[in-house]
């Protein structure tokens, strides 16, 4: 296939921009003088590839600004003077890498090291264009030459197709780049799959792990004889130090005055179908299995007038302000948490977490060069002995100040009411809305549009987002959208059906991501993760619309729209209100 010359591609680009994006076309600089190019070559001690010279002779780069012609996220093409300045800077940082490479864009976020580069080194890679370099090869060499870049760029503008993963759009005289997203309608659900599995009931057969310097290895008995069919058998035995005793059990634990264990589990988000008695070892076995789908499991009991709960697996919960508020509603709560090197004692009362300065915290430096992982504690390898001691000290504080005599080593073997949790939703952060969203003047829209009209249009955008992410396939969501259309209130508290669906979507994302990072992802794919993330984000936008000021909701919803034509659809929604 013949690739057009650089000059021909620039003629096509000029024609399209003049017709569709005149403000962007106006940012193209006049041609560079040949004398300036030759001076740059002498300054840098390299010969510019012919395609780069031809491009600079058409336009000496692009004038930066809001309407600038950009090669998607790589930014605008650089002028001769910019190339010299960036190349000189990069050579001062790593001359051996950038000696024969010219940065032809300013780089992502203005970082020259993230520029598009063209290779000036003689040989098979001369003139090749890519993003970054490793030794003397382009690590992301996307195009054989700048001629290929400009030809593909012109095709993308004329045909409205993707260039480097994004699609060009002409909007109000400017060239903009958008990413159109699509998600599968029927994503594989790790949570649904988990309902087909049986929770493990018994411990697996004992086995002796082999870790040098941490445990004795099992020594097999040699076979009788020593030969098999005339072939001598050779045995290797690995030896190590004496196996250490397991470290003290130090789970995260929360105490709530006056609650029952059942109420404590409910406030934590217990899944009713999973409630049953378990000791700690059973709980640990459960959360390590596919049945749990990477959800945490809490066990709850009663002690000295307090309900308490410990937690296994999943993401840490007891330090979250949402959880502290839920547990402490109408009462007071104390939580003891240990996350690696940090041990903390935090407080909450009547739905209000205590101030950060009231949290008692101990940080322990890691000791030794042992490998980490859950097996380390099981084999008695204490990576943070200071934290182990601090946890014990905090147990004494609980007994002295709160009259709570909690002993995890004694409590662990007891069977307590327990359940998998559907974690509570994160708080929605209060913030100031941005003035722009995806190069759209959001502040201007908010200022010139009556509140009722804007709210109706943003509600329509929420519905469009729900449709394109298939969020509206969930009945709780479709019912909420219908109530919004009719101007009716929508409940979204943590225990309401809509919020439970939103919490389930968060759990789907976590479970899918963790499954994909494991050794056996089974039927789950990256497309499934993309689908669950899109639904979770759309649900978050819906909750923002229900809970936060309208400008923040508008920004959140518009930022997450997946259609290329969301601007036209927003204009139609504003006209129809």
GUTIMI-321441 format. One line per 2 residues: number of its first residue (from 1); their letters; for each residue x, y, z of C-alpha. Coordinates in steps of 0.25 Angstrom, whole numbers, plus 5000, padded with zeros to 4 digits. Example, Ala and Ser with C-alpha at 12.3 -4.5 7.8 and 13.67 -1.06 7.14 Angstrom:
2
1> AS> 5049:4982:5031; 5055:4996:5029
// end
This chain:
577
1> XX> 5000:5000:5000; 5006:5013:4996
3> XX> 5007:5024:5007; 5004:5038:5003
5> XX> 5016:5048:5004; 5016:5057:5016
7> XX> 5012:5069:5007; 5000:5062:5002
9> XX> 4995:5058:5016; 4997:5073:5021
11> XX> 4988:5078:5009; 4977:5068:5013
13> XX> 4979:5072:5028; 4978:5087:5024
15> XX> 4966:5085:5016; 4958:5077:5026
17> XX> 4962:5087:5037; 4958:5099:5029
19> XX> 4944:5093:5026; 4941:5087:5040
21> XX> 4950:5093:5051; 4955:5107:5046
23> XX> 4959:5111:5061; 4968:5099:5061
25> XX> 4974:5101:5047; 4977:5115:5052
27> XX> 4987:5109:5062; 4996:5104:5051
29> XX> 5009:5112:5050; 5015:5116:5036
31> XX> 5025:5108:5030; 5039:5107:5036
33> XX> 5051:5113:5029; 5061:5103:5023
35> XX> 5072:5111:5030; 5065:5109:5043
37> XX> 5064:5094:5041; 5079:5094:5037
39> XX> 5083:5102:5049; 5076:5092:5058
41> XX> 5083:5080:5052; 5096:5087:5055
43> XX> 5092:5090:5069; 5088:5076:5072
45> XX> 5098:5069:5063; 5088:5060:5056
47> XX> 5082:5060:5042; 5067:5062:5043
49> XX> 5059:5050:5036; 5054:5055:5022
51> XX> 5039:5053:5027; 5041:5062:5039
53> XX> 5048:5073:5030; 5036:5072:5020
55> XX> 5026:5074:5031; 5033:5086:5037
57> XX> 5034:5092:5023; 5018:5091:5023
59> XX> 5016:5096:5037; 5026:5099:5048
61> XX> 5018:5092:5058; 5006:5097:5065
63> XX> 5003:5109:5074; 4999:5104:5088
65> XX> 4985:5107:5093; 4971:5102:5096
67> XX> 4968:5100:5081; 4982:5094:5077
69> XX> 4983:5083:5067; 4987:5071:5076
71> XX> 4991:5057:5073; 4981:5051:5083
73> XX> 4988:5051:5097; 5002:5053:5091
75> XX> 4999:5068:5089; 5002:5077:5078
77> XX> 5014:5076:5068; 5026:5084:5073
79> XX> 5033:5095:5065; 5048:5095:5062
81> XX> 5051:5103:5074; 5043:5094:5083
83> XX> 5050:5082:5078; 5064:5087:5080
85> XX> 5060:5092:5095; 5054:5078:5098
87> XX> 5065:5070:5092; 5075:5078:5099
89> XX> 5068:5076:5113; 5067:5061:5111
91> XX> 5081:5060:5107; 5085:5066:5120
93> XX> 5077:5056:5127; 5081:5043:5119
95> XX> 5090:5046:5108; 5092:5031:5104
97> XX> 5077:5030:5102; 5073:5043:5095
99> XX> 5086:5046:5087; 5079:5041:5074
101> XX> 5065:5043:5077; 5057:5056:5074
103> XX> 5044:5059:5083; 5034:5064:5073
105> XX> 5022:5067:5083; 5023:5074:5096
107> XX> 5019:5061:5103; 5008:5057:5112
109> XX> 5005:5067:5123; 5017:5075:5117
111> XX> 5027:5064:5121; 5038:5063:5110
113> XX> 5041:5049:5113; 5027:5045:5110
115> XX> 5027:5052:5096; 5026:5045:5082
117> XX> 5040:5043:5077; 5046:5041:5064
119> XX> 5059:5033:5062; 5071:5040:5055
121> XX> 5080:5028:5057; 5085:5023:5043
123> XX> 5080:5009:5040; 5067:5001:5040
125> XX> 5060:5010:5050; 5064:5023:5044
127> XX> 5051:5032:5044; 5043:5022:5053
129> XX> 5033:5029:5062; 5029:5024:5076
131> XX> 5026:5029:5090; 5038:5025:5098
133> XX> 5051:5018:5097; 5058:5007:5104
135> XX> 5073:5006:5100; 5074:5008:5085
137> XX> 5060:5003:5081; 5046:5009:5082
139> XX> 5039:5003:5093; 5025:5007:5087
141> XX> 5029:5009:5072; 5015:5011:5066
143> XX> 5019:5016:5053; 5030:5014:5043
145> XX> 5031:5028:5040; 5025:5042:5041
147> XX> 5019:5040:5028; 5011:5029:5033
149> XX> 5006:5037:5045; 5001:5049:5036
151> XX> 4994:5039:5026; 4987:5032:5037
153> XX> 4984:5045:5044; 4977:5050:5031
155> XX> 4970:5037:5029; 4964:5038:5043
157> XX> 4959:5053:5041; 4953:5050:5027
159> XX> 4946:5037:5031; 4943:5040:5046
161> XX> 4951:5027:5050; 4960:5025:5062
163> XX> 4974:5030:5063; 4983:5025:5074
165> XX> 4971:5019:5081; 4962:5032:5080
167> XX> 4952:5038:5071; 4953:5052:5065
169> XX> 4941:5061:5066; 4938:5075:5061
171> XX> 4931:5084:5072; 4929:5099:5071
173> XX> 4940:5101:5061; 4950:5092:5069
175> XX> 4956:5078:5067; 4953:5070:5080
177> XX> 4957:5055:5083; 4947:5046:5089
179> XX> 4948:5031:5094; 4935:5024:5091
181> XX> 4933:5012:5101; 4924:5000:5099
183> XX> 4922:4989:5109; 4916:4975:5108
185> XX> 4902:4974:5112; 4904:4960:5119
187> XX> 4916:4961:5128; 4920:4949:5135
189> XX> 4917:4950:5150; 4927:4944:5160
191> XX> 4916:4947:5171; 4906:4939:5163
193> XX> 4916:4928:5161; 4919:4928:5176
195> XX> 4904:4924:5178; 4906:4911:5171
197> XX> 4917:4907:5180; 4917:4900:5194
199> XX> 4925:4907:5205; 4937:4898:5210
201> XX> 4933:4891:5223; 4946:4884:5227
203> XX> 4961:4887:5227; 4969:4881:5216
205> XX> 4979:4870:5219; 4991:4875:5226
207> XX> 5003:4878:5218; 5017:4883:5222
209> XX> 5021:4895:5214; 5035:4897:5210
211> XX> 5041:4910:5212; 5056:4911:5214
213> XX> 5061:4917:5227; 5046:4917:5233
215> XX> 5042:4902:5234; 5047:4888:5235
217> XX> 5044:4880:5222; 5037:4867:5222
219> XX> 5047:4856:5219; 5041:4845:5211
221> XX> 5045:4830:5215; 5054:4824:5205
223> XX> 5048:4813:5197; 5052:4798:5200
225> XX> 5063:4794:5191; 5068:4806:5184
227> XX> 5066:4802:5170; 5054:4801:5161
229> XX> 5055:4793:5149; 5070:4794:5150
231> XX> 5070:4809:5150; 5076:4815:5163
233> XX> 5067:4826:5169; 5073:4839:5175
235> XX> 5066:4846:5186; 5068:4861:5190
237> XX> 5065:4866:5204; 5064:4880:5207
239> XX> 5066:4884:5222; 5064:4897:5229
241> XX> 5062:4903:5243; 5053:4898:5253
243> XX> 5039:4902:5250; 5034:4913:5259
245> XX> 5021:4914:5266; 5010:4923:5260
247> XX> 5009:4937:5264; 4998:4942:5273
249> XX> 4984:4944:5266; 4982:4959:5264
251> XX> 4970:4961:5256; 4963:4974:5253
253> XX> 4952:4975:5264; 4941:4985:5266
255> XX> 4933:4987:5279; 4919:4994:5280
257> XX> 4913:4997:5294; 4899:4991:5296
259> XX> 4897:4984:5282; 4894:4970:5280
261> XX> 4903:4962:5271; 4892:4960:5260
263> XX> 4890:4975:5260; 4905:4977:5258
265> XX> 4905:4968:5247; 4893:4975:5240
267> XX> 4900:4989:5241; 4912:4983:5235
269> XX> 4905:4978:5223; 4903:4963:5226
271> XX> 4897:4955:5214; 4885:4947:5221
273> XX> 4887:4935:5213; 4901:4933:5218
275> XX> 4898:4935:5233; 4903:4923:5242
277> XX> 4912:4919:5253; 4927:4918:5250
279> XX> 4940:4918:5257; 4951:4927:5252
281> XX> 4958:4915:5245; 4945:4912:5238
283> XX> 4943:4927:5234; 4958:4927:5229
285> XX> 4955:4915:5220; 4942:4921:5215
287> XX> 4948:4934:5210; 4960:4927:5204
289> XX> 4950:4919:5195; 4943:4923:5182
291> XX> 4930:4922:5190; 4933:4936:5197
293> XX> 4936:4943:5183; 4946:4952:5190
295> XX> 4936:4957:5200; 4940:4959:5215
297> XX> 4933:4950:5226; 4930:4956:5240
299> XX> 4928:4948:5252; 4920:4954:5264
301> XX> 4919:4951:5279; 4916:4958:5292
303> XX> 4926:4962:5303; 4925:4970:5316
305> XX> 4912:4978:5311; 4918:4980:5297
307> XX> 4916:4973:5284; 4928:4971:5276
309> XX> 4932:4966:5262; 4944:4961:5255
311> XX> 4947:4961:5240; 4954:4952:5231
313> XX> 4957:4954:5216; 4953:4964:5206
315> XX> 4957:4979:5208; 4959:4985:5222
317> XX> 4946:4991:5227; 4947:4995:5242
319> XX> 4955:5008:5239; 4945:5013:5229
321> XX> 4937:5025:5233; 4924:5019:5226
323> XX> 4926:5007:5235; 4929:5015:5248
325> XX> 4916:5023:5246; 4907:5011:5243
327> XX> 4913:5003:5255; 4912:5015:5265
329> XX> 4898:5020:5262; 4892:5022:5275
331> XX> 4903:5016:5283; 4919:5017:5284
333> XX> 4929:5009:5277; 4943:5005:5279
335> XX> 4951:4998:5268; 4965:4992:5268
337> XX> 4971:4990:5254; 4985:4984:5250
339> XX> 4989:4986:5235; 5003:4981:5233
341> XX> 5012:4991:5241; 5001:5000:5246
343> XX> 4992:4997:5259; 4981:5007:5262
345> XX> 4971:5009:5273; 4959:5018:5267
347> XX> 4946:5023:5273; 4932:5027:5269
349> XX> 4920:5032:5276; 4905:5033:5272
351> XX> 4909:5032:5257; 4921:5042:5257
353> XX> 4935:5036:5256; 4945:5043:5265
355> XX> 4954:5053:5260; 4967:5048:5254
357> XX> 4976:5053:5265; 4968:5044:5275
359> XX> 4972:5032:5268; 4983:5025:5275
361> XX> 4993:5020:5265; 5006:5012:5265
363> XX> 5015:5009:5253; 5025:4998:5253
365> XX> 5037:4998:5244; 5038:4985:5236
367> XX> 5050:4976:5241; 5058:4966:5233
369> XX> 5058:4962:5218; 5047:4952:5219
371> XX> 5037:4950:5208; 5023:4955:5212
373> XX> 5010:4948:5210; 5000:4941:5219
375> XX> 5009:4929:5221; 5019:4937:5228
377> XX> 5010:4939:5240; 5006:4924:5239
379> XX> 5020:4920:5240; 5023:4930:5252
381> XX> 5031:4940:5243; 5028:4953:5250
383> XX> 5031:4964:5239; 5026:4976:5249
385> XX> 5029:4971:5263; 5027:4985:5268
387> XX> 5012:4984:5263; 5011:4971:5269
389> XX> 5015:4977:5283; 5006:4990:5280
391> XX> 4994:4981:5278; 4996:4974:5291
393> XX> 4998:4988:5298; 4984:4992:5292
395> XX> 4977:4980:5297; 4982:4985:5311
397> XX> 4976:4999:5308; 4963:4993:5304
399> XX> 4962:4985:5318; 4967:4997:5326
401> XX> 4959:5008:5320; 4947:5001:5314
403> XX> 4946:4989:5323; 4947:4980:5311
405> XX> 4955:4967:5314; 4957:4962:5299
407> XX> 4966:4951:5297; 4967:4947:5282
409> XX> 4974:4934:5284; 4963:4929:5293
411> XX> 4952:4935:5285; 4956:4929:5272
413> XX> 4952:4915:5274; 4938:4919:5278
415> XX> 4927:4917:5268; 4920:4931:5266
417> XX> 4909:4936:5258; 4916:4940:5245
419> XX> 4913:4944:5230; 4919:4949:5218
421> XX> 4918:4964:5216; 4913:4973:5205
423> XX> 4922:4985:5209; 4915:4999:5211
425> XX> 4916:5009:5200; 4927:5019:5201
427> XX> 4924:5034:5204; 4921:5043:5193
429> XX> 4932:5054:5195; 4927:5068:5195
431> XX> 4935:5077:5185; 4934:5089:5176
433> XX> 4930:5085:5162; 4939:5088:5151
435> XX> 4937:5099:5141; 4939:5089:5129
437> XX> 4937:5075:5126; 4943:5068:5114
439> XX> 4945:5082:5108; 4931:5086:5110
441> XX> 4927:5099:5117; 4920:5093:5129
443> XX> 4920:5106:5137; 4914:5114:5126
445> XX> 4903:5103:5124; 4900:5104:5139
447> XX> 4900:5119:5139; 4890:5121:5127
449> XX> 4881:5109:5130; 4869:5110:5140
451> XX> 4871:5100:5151; 4858:5092:5148
453> XX> 4862:5091:5133; 4876:5087:5136
455> XX> 4872:5076:5146; 4862:5070:5136
457> XX> 4873:5070:5125; 4883:5064:5134
459> XX> 4873:5053:5139; 4872:5050:5124
461> XX> 4887:5048:5123; 4887:5039:5135
463> XX> 4876:5030:5128; 4885:5030:5115
465> XX> 4897:5026:5123; 4889:5015:5130
467> XX> 4885:5010:5116; 4899:5010:5110
469> XX> 4905:5003:5122; 4893:4993:5124
471> XX> 4892:4998:5138; 4877:5000:5135
473> XX> 4876:4984:5133; 4875:4984:5148
475> XX> 4861:4986:5153; 4864:4994:5165
477> XX> 4871:5004:5155; 4860:5004:5145
479> XX> 4850:5007:5156; 4858:5018:5161
481> XX> 4860:5024:5147; 4845:5024:5145
483> XX> 4842:5031:5159; 4852:5042:5155
485> XX> 4845:5044:5141; 4832:5046:5149
487> XX> 4838:5055:5159; 4837:5045:5171
489> XX> 4847:5044:5182; 4857:5032:5182
491> XX> 4862:5025:5194; 4877:5022:5194
493> XX> 4881:5019:5208; 4890:5007:5210
495> XX> 4879:4997:5213; 4870:5001:5202
497> XX> 4869:4992:5190; 4875:5002:5181
499> XX> 4887:5004:5190; 4888:4989:5192
501> XX> 4889:4988:5176; 4900:4998:5176
503> XX> 4908:4991:5187; 4906:4978:5179
505> XX> 4912:4985:5167; 4924:4990:5175
507> XX> 4926:4975:5180; 4925:4970:5166
509> XX> 4937:4980:5162; 4945:4976:5174
511> XX> 4943:4961:5171; 4945:4961:5156
513> XX> 4958:4969:5158; 4963:4960:5169
515> XX> 4959:4947:5161; 4967:4953:5149
517> XX> 4979:4955:5157; 4979:4941:5162
519> XX> 4985:4928:5157; 4972:4923:5151
521> XX> 4962:4934:5146; 4952:4923:5140
523> XX> 4942:4929:5131; 4944:4943:5136
525> XX> 4951:4952:5125; 4956:4967:5124
527> XX> 4943:4970:5117; 4935:4966:5129
529> XX> 4943:4975:5138; 4941:4987:5128
531> XX> 4926:4984:5128; 4925:4984:5143
533> XX> 4934:4996:5145; 4925:5003:5135
535> XX> 4912:4999:5143; 4918:5003:5156
537> XX> 4923:5017:5151; 4909:5019:5145
539> XX> 4902:5015:5158; 4912:5025:5165
541> XX> 4907:5036:5156; 4893:5032:5159
543> XX> 4895:5033:5174; 4903:5047:5172
545> XX> 4890:5052:5164; 4881:5048:5176
547> XX> 4890:5053:5187; 4900:5064:5183
549> XX> 4897:5078:5177; 4893:5078:5162
551> XX> 4906:5084:5156; 4914:5073:5163
553> XX> 4904:5063:5158; 4905:5069:5144
555> XX> 4920:5068:5143; 4920:5054:5148
557> XX> 4910:5049:5139; 4915:5056:5126
559> XX> 4929:5051:5130; 4925:5037:5129
561> XX> 4916:5037:5117; 4921:5027:5107
563> XX> 4915:5031:5094; 4923:5040:5084
565> XX> 4910:5048:5082; 4907:5052:5097
567> XX> 4908:5067:5094; 4897:5066:5083
569> XX> 4889:5058:5092; 4890:5068:5103
571> XX> 4886:5079:5094; 4874:5071:5090
573> XX> 4871:5068:5105; 4872:5083:5108
575> XX> 4862:5086:5096; 4852:5076:5101
577> X> 4851:5081:5115
// end
